[in-house]
Structures are given as structure tokens and as C-alpha cells.
Amino acid sequence: MEVGLRRSGTRVRGGQASAGNEKGKPAMKVPLIKPDLPTLDEIADSFREILENGRVTNFGKYVTAFEAEAGAYLGASAVTVSSGTVGLVFALQAVGLGKGHKVVVPSFTFMATAQAILYAAGVPLFAEVGEDLTLCPSDLLALLERHDDVAGVVATHAYGLPCQVDEIQRIVDEYALRRSRPVFVIYDAAHGFGSAVNGRRVGGFGNAEVFSLSVTKMLVSVEGGMVSSRSPEVMERIRRMRNYGIQADYDSHWPGMNGKMSEFHAIIGLHNLRRLHELIATRQRKARYLLDRIRKGTTFETLPWPEGVVHTFKDFTVLVPEEKIRFRDDVIAFARDRGVETRAYFYPPVHEQRLFQPYADRGLAWTEKVARRVITLPFYTTITEAEMDYVVETLRLAQERWG
């Protein structure tokens, strides 16, 4: 059974969470995220090894191992880079994006997705998302019918929920066939390391997928990114691009820059990769608990979680009921006063941001509305039931105040 967009009118107290003293110090402080990090003892020997031998960077022992183990996990070749944004720029260039080429991208995403298109000399063509807040296939189809010169698509696995990858690929393939030229699909998988669709892990879809490994993500290396692809040509180009495009002997064959990952970051990434199955299982269990409490105790709407999908819940986002949209910022402020950290991910949508307004050639009614309803709640692997209950109680009290 598919877990879809839902709301409930039932109001119950969130477990044993305290309502707190609204006029004084919050009863509890719940941060937005807590990164999954190793203890010093778990990585001390490896760090000491690198500090003693001085081989801090330039594709050393741990970067090589991290790439190999990540590739085996994803079922596709993997290349580390210095950040997810750098990985997006490299991936776009590696698949042949040219100056001024149009790229379809959802406006409901982090700004880095569209920034990368600009840095790679492309032109963003903003698309709607669906109820799951990933790229809407029907709007993608409509855009492709109106534009004969689209070079590719960059879609985002929002919050760790995979896009409708098969439908997107089918639409793009038919478009490419009609125009007798290749059209690429790249996935911004910043939130998606560990996600899967019917047993197929994110990492092997499209021409390339790009992960962020920063502290807010599912797989943490503190800072860094990774690109995966089944294309040997794309992978080889990116390996060169991250080292100034050098082919050999300081001879640049490709555009590039310093996009390397350090050994220290790879050590932390390896540690977390080797326990990723446990981390994901824990997050899935806790996400189901939080979903259940929100649905039973509040009128806030939750997002789809289809059957057969592994969802990382990099972000746990709910929607203010449509009729209460004007209270979204009040809820965020109320939660802050109670010690609950939240964000409005992603508001404003990219096409409304100052840098990107010149590229916004049409309104995006659903995106604009939903971006004004989102509230991202605290969620992390080590979150406790008491903390989740306190978050739900905060939502319940907020809706009583403004409901």
C-alpha cells in the first residue's frame, strides 16, 4: 500500500513530551540535524597514519578504497570530488553541455542545482514538481514539447525520495529519438545515497548521479561529493576534471579545477559507508514512528513514501495545511521559541531567487504554493522518541494557537 499525502484531524498529545514553559526556557532543545560521525578512537589510527606519512591528498589509499567500496554499493563506478556542487558542474561538462544549452531543472530544489548549470555555461529551464516534490513528468513532457533545443535534464531526489526515474527516462528517450540526437539525464542525488526504487539503488540512473557528502547528508565525509555513472567515458572525464583536466605530465585535455577529496574526508566517508545499512534501517524505523505521530496528532500534511522505495529522509518535511498557509512562518517562530529548530526547505523556490529571475519565463503555480507551506523538522539517525514526541507536541500546540 502506498503511503500518500495525508492529513488527520485527530488531536492527541505527543507521547510523554512536555509542553514546556512557553514563557521561559524551552523544556527541550531539538536541533535540525546531528551528523553521523565516528568517534576519535575509531579513526585515530588512520588519521595518525596520514599525518605521519604526509600523503594527505592526490588520490591516496583511502580515497581509492572509498571509491571502490562506494561503487560496489551503488552498482556503478564512483569518483570522489570536493563537493556535490563541483560534481554537478563536472557531470554537466562531461556529458557535453555546451554554452547556452537549455537544461530542464525543477525550481523546487537547493540553489546549488541551478548554480551548477550556470557554472557549466548552461541555461536553466524551470519545471514544476509533483505531489512528491520531485520533478513532475507531465510538466517535463510539456516543456519538451515547447522547446526543440533542450540539451538535458537535471532532476533532484528531494529529501532522499527518488524521482520517477523510469518515467523521466522514457520521456527523455522519446524526445531524443524524435530529434535524432542524445539528450542527457543527470540526477542531483545530494540527499539520496542509500535510496532505492524496487531494489535498484540510486547511483545508476541516467547518465550520471551526483551525491553530496557534507554533514547534513545521509553518507557523511564532513565535506565532499561523489559522482556515479555506468558510463566509462563520463567517469574518465571527471577523474581528469577534478585534477585541472590533466591527462598526463601537466598537459590539460579537459576543463577542470582542483576538485579532489582529501584522505581525511575519505577516512570518515569509509567509516560511515561501512555502517550505512544500519544507519538507513534506523532512519526508516524512526521516520515511520514520526510519520505516525504527526498523522495521529496534528493536521500537518506528510509527503508520499511509495511502497518499495528506500527513503533516506535526509530532510523530514511536512506541509502546513493549505488553508493555514499564512501561518507557516508563525509555526517556525513558535517552534524556535520552544527549542525546536526548523527550516523552510526549499523556500524561496529557485525561479523566485534574484539571480535566477531572468530565467523564469513562466509562473510555477504548484511550486510557488508548496514552497510557502513546507516546514522541515528535526530528524537525524540518533533522534530519540522523546525528541520526536516533543516536535509533534510543538506542532500540535502551534495548530491550536493558529488553527
N, C-alpha and C positions, 0 to 999 in steps of 0.2 A: 504494500500500500504506500502510495506517495505521501510524504509529509509536505503539505502545501501551505500557501499563505493563509493564516488563520488569525482569528481574534476570539476572545472569550469575554463574556460579560460578568463571569463569576468573580467575586472579590473575597479572597481569603488572606489570612496573614501568612507571610512567607516563612514557614517553618518556625524556628525559635529565634529568628533575628530580632534584635532590639530595634525599636523605632528611633532610639537615640534621643538626645536632648537637643531639639532644634534651635534653642536659644544659646547653647553653649558649645562645648567641644563635641564633635561627632562621636557617636558610640563606637564607630569602626571606620578605618580608612582602607579603602579598596582601590589600588592603583589600576590603571588601564591594562598594563601588561607587566609581567615579570619574565625576563628571558630565561630560557633553559641553558644553563651554563654548568660546566664541570666544576668540581672542587679543585683547589690548587693541588692537592695531593694526587688527583687523577691525571694531571697533565704536567706535573713538576719535572719528571724525568725527561719528557720530550722537550719541554722548554729549555731545560738545562743543556740538553744535547745541542740545540740550535745556538744558544748563546755561547757555548764553548767552541763550536766549530765555525761559527760565523756565517753559515750558509742560510742566510735569512730569507732569501728570495731567489728568483730566476729558476723556477720550476724544479724545486728540490724534492727530497724524499717524500715529504708529507703532502705536498701539492699533488705529486704524481699518484700517490696512494688514494688521496681523496677523490681525484678524478676517476680513477679506475673503479673504486667501490661505488661511487655515485652512479657511474654509467651502468654498472651491473644491476643496481637497484632500479634505475629508470628504464632499462632495456633499450638504451640509446647512448651514443657517445656523449661524453660530458667534458666541458672545458671550463675551468675556473677563470674568473675575471675579478676586477677590483670592486665592482658594484653591479647591481642589476641594471641600472640605467646605462652604464657603459656596455653591458651585454646587449641591451636592446639596440644601441647605436651600431655596434659591430654586426649584430644579426641582420639588421636592415641593409647595411652596406654589403654584407656577404651574400645576400640573396639578390643583389643587383639593383637596389633602389637608386634611381638617378635624380638629379637636381630637378625640382619642380614636379616630381611624380606624385600623384594622389594616393593617399593611404586612408582607408576607412578605419576609424577607431571609435570606440564608444566614448561619449563625453563623461559618462559616469565611471571614472577611474581616477587613480592618482595622477597628478600632473606630469610625473616623470614619463608616463607612457607617451603622451603627446610631445613632451620636450624632446624625447629621443628622435621622433620623426623629424622635427625641425633641425636638430643637430646633424641628422643624416641627409639633410637638404630636401626632405620631402614636404608635402603639403597635407595637413590633416583634413579629413572629410568626416565630420562628426555624425555618429549614429546613435539611435536610441538603444536602450537596454530593455529587456523583458521583465516580467514579474520576479524572475530570479536574480535580477540586476547584472546579468551578463549580456553580451551582445545579442540583440534581437534579430533572429534570422530573417523575419519578414521585412524589417527595415533595411537590413543589409541587401536583400534582394531588390527592394525599391530603389536604393541608392545605385546599385549596379545597373539597373535598367535606365537610370537617368544619366549615368556617366559612362562614356565609352573608353575612358582613358585611365581607369583605376589600375594602379600597379600592384596593389596588395591590400591585405587586411591585417591589422593588429588587434586581437581580441584579448580581454582580460578575464582570467579565472577569479571572479570577485570574491574576496574574503576566503578563498580556498575552495569555493564551489566551482567545479569545472564547467566550462562553456558547453553549449550544444555542439560538440565538435564534429559529429558526423554530418549534421545538417549544414553547418557552416562550410565544411569541405565540399559537400555536394553542390551547394550554390556557387561557390568559387570555381569549382571544376567546370561546371556548365558554362559559366561566364567566360572562362579561359578558352574553352573549346569553341565557343561562338566567335571569339576574336582571334583564334589561331595563334595565341601567344601565352606564355606562362604568367600566372598571377599567384603571388606568394601568400601564405598564411603564417603569421607568427603569433605566438601566444605570450602575452605578458603573464608569466606564471609566478610572479613575485610572491604570491600568497599560497602557491599550490604544490610545493614539494611534499609528496606523500599522498596527494589526492589521486583518486582513481575513478574510472567510469566502467562499470561492469567488468571489473578485473583488469582493465587496461590503465596503467599508471600514466598520469600526466608526465610529460617528458618526451614522448614520441609522436605527438600530434603536430600536424602542419609541417612547415619547412624547418622550423626551429621553435624551441620554447626557452624562455629566459626567466631565471629564478633570482630573487634577492635572498641574501643570507644574513641580513642585518638583524639586530637584536629583537625586533618586533616580529620576526618571521618564524615559521614552523621549524625549519632547519637553520640553526644559528651558527655562524662562524664569527660573530661580532660585527664585522664588516666584510662585504664581498658579494659576489654573484656567481652565477653559473649559467652556461648556455648548453642545451642538449639538442641533438638532431640525429636523424638517421642518414643524413647526407654527409659523406666523407669530404666532399668539396667545401661545404659550408664550415665544417669543423676545422679543416686545414686553414682556411682563410682567417678564421677567428683566432686560431693559435698564433698566426703571424701578426694579425692586427693588434693583439694585446702587447706585442713587443715591437712597437713602432713600424709594423709592416715589414720587418726584416726577414728576408728569405735566408740569407747566409752572408757572413763577412760584412756586416753593416750595409748591405745592399737592400734598400726598401723596394718591395714589389707591390705593396698594398698601402692604402691609407691606414694610419694607426697611431697609437699613443702608448704611454705606459699604462696598461690595464691589467697588471699582474696581481695575483694574490700572494701574500706572504706566507711563510711556513707557519708562523704563529696562528694565523687565522685558519689555516688548513688543519692544524692540530685540533683546534676546538671544533671545527666542522666535522672532522672524522669521528671525534668522540660522540657528537650528537647523532651523526648518521648511524652509528653502530647501535644506538638505542632508540632509533626513530620509530620502530614498530611499537615499542612500549609507550612512547610519548603520544603517538597518534591514537592508540587504543584508549589511553587515559582521557584524552581530549574528547573523543567521540562519546565516551560514557558521561563525562561531565556536561557536555553540550546537551545531551538528551535530558539530563536532570534539569538544567537551566531552562530549556525549552518547555518542559512540562510545568515548571513552577510559574513561568511567565504566562502561559496559556490558561492555567487554572486560577491565577491570582490577579491578572491585570487585563486591560483591554488593548494593550500594545500588540501590534501585529508582528508575527515572526515570518521568516523567509522560507521559501521552498527548500527541502532537503530530499531529493528524489531517492526512491529505492534503488539500491545497487551502486550508490555513489559514496565514496570515501571523501569526507569533507574535513579539511584541516581546522576550520574555524580560526584562521589567523585573526579574524575580527568577528566578534559576535554582535550583529547589528539587528535592531528592531526598528519598527516604524511607528511613529505617533499616528493614531487613527486619523483618517483624512479630515474628519470634521473638527479635529483639535490641532490642526497643523500650526495654527498661530501660537500654540503653547510650547512648541518644540524647544526653543531657547530657554524658556522658563523652566522646563524639566531639567535641562542640562545645568542651569544655575542652581536649582534646588538640590540636585544630586551632588554638585560640588560642595554645597554647604553641609551636606551630610557625610562628606568624606569619600564620595563615590566619584572617581574620575571617569569622564566620558568624552567622546569626540563626535563630531558630525562628519563621518566618513561616508560619502565624499560630497562635501558642500564647500564652496560653490562647484557645480559641475564645470568641467574644463572649458566648455564653449562659452561660459559666462565670465571666465577669468580674463583680466585685462590683456594679457599677452595674446590670448587666443581669440578674442572677439572678432578680429578682422577675418578669421577663417570660418566664422559661424554664419553660414548662408541661409539658415532657416531655424525656426523655433523647434525645440525638442520638448513637447508638452509633458510627456510622462517623466522624462529625466528631470526636468525642472521641478516638477511636483514632488517626485520621490526624494530628490536631494534635500528638500526642505522638511522631510519627515524622518530622515534617518537619525538614529542615535546608536553609536557603537558603545557597548557596555564593557566593563572589565571582564577579561577572560584570558586565562593562561593555564598551563598544564598543572600547576600546583595550587590553583584556586580551590578553596575549601567549600563545603556545602554551607557552612555558616556565612561565608562571604557572599556566596550566590544568593542565599536567602535574604541577606541584608540588601543586596542590589534589588531584588524583586520587591522587597518591602518598600524601598525607596521609590520605585516606580508606582507602586500601589498608592503610597501617600501623595505622590505628585498628581496622580489622576484624581484623587479625592479632592485635592486643593483646586484643580482647574477643570475637573470633569463636570 
